[in-house]
């Protein structure tokens, strides 16, 4: 009797090595964003993008235009909404 074990995600689809690498790189990117934010005086577990959107809302100096240019229009807003919805870590 031969048993085959396949790696699958929660939705039942097969996870390819490429998808694993994309997920890994995405998580590394988020971790680096949080590190940069904390080192520059931001809150714990908040991304640099979310912090910049908050600064824009308060009419402070921000880099939203720069970040959104590279990561897509609305990226900072989405990060800020995610941050607010999940609850701030204080």
C-alpha positions in Angstrom: 0.0 0.0 0.0 1.5 3.3 -1.1 0.5 6.5 0.8 1.0 9.8 -0.9 1.0 12.9 1.2 0.6 16.2 -0.6 1.1 19.6 0.9 -2.0 21.7 0.7 -3.3 24.9 2.1 -6.4 25.5 4.2 -8.5 25.8 1.1 -7.4 22.4 -0.2 -5.3 23.6 -3.1 -1.7 22.5 -3.6 0.9 25.0 -2.4 3.7 25.2 -4.9 7.3 26.1 -3.9 6.9 29.4 -5.8 3.9 30.3 -3.7 5.8 29.4 -0.5 8.6 31.8 -1.6 6.1 34.6 -2.4 4.5 34.2 1.1 7.9 34.1 2.7 9.2 37.2 0.9 5.9 39.0 1.7 6.3 38.2 5.4 10.0 39.3 5.3 8.9 42.6 3.7 6.2 43.2 6.4 8.8 42.4 9.1 11.3 44.9 7.6 8.6 47.5 7.3 7.7 47.1 11.0 11.4 47.2 12.0 12.0 50.4 10.0 8.9 51.9 11.6 9.9 51.0 15.2 13.5 52.2 14.6 12.3 55.6 13.4 10.0 56.0 16.4 6.7 54.4 15.3 4.4 52.1 17.3 5.0 48.4 17.9 3.6 46.1 15.1 2.6 49.0 12.8 4.0 49.1 9.3 5.9 52.1 7.9 3.1 52.5 5.4 0.3 52.6 8.0 2.3 55.1 10.0 2.7 57.4 7.0 -1.0 57.3 6.2 -1.7 58.3 9.8 0.8 61.2 9.4 -1.0 62.3 6.2 -4.4 62.3 8.0 -2.8 64.5 10.7 -1.4 66.8 8.0 2.2 66.0 9.0 5.2 65.4 6.7 4.6 61.9 5.1 5.9 59.7 2.3 2.5 58.2 1.2 3.0 59.4 -2.4 6.4 57.7 -2.6 5.3 54.4 -1.0 2.1 54.2 -3.1 4.1 54.9 -6.3 6.2 51.7 -5.8 3.7 49.5 -4.0 0.5 50.5 -5.7 -2.1 53.2 -5.3 -3.9 52.9 -2.0 -1.3 50.7 -0.4 -0.8 53.0 2.6 -4.5 53.4 3.2 -5.0 49.7 3.1 -2.2 49.2 5.6 -3.7 51.8 7.9 -7.2 50.3 7.7 -5.8 46.9 8.5 -3.9 48.4 11.4 -7.0 50.1 12.8 -9.3 47.1 12.3 -7.0 44.6 14.1 -6.4 46.8 17.1 -3.4 48.8 18.1 -0.7 47.1 20.2 0.0 49.4 23.1 
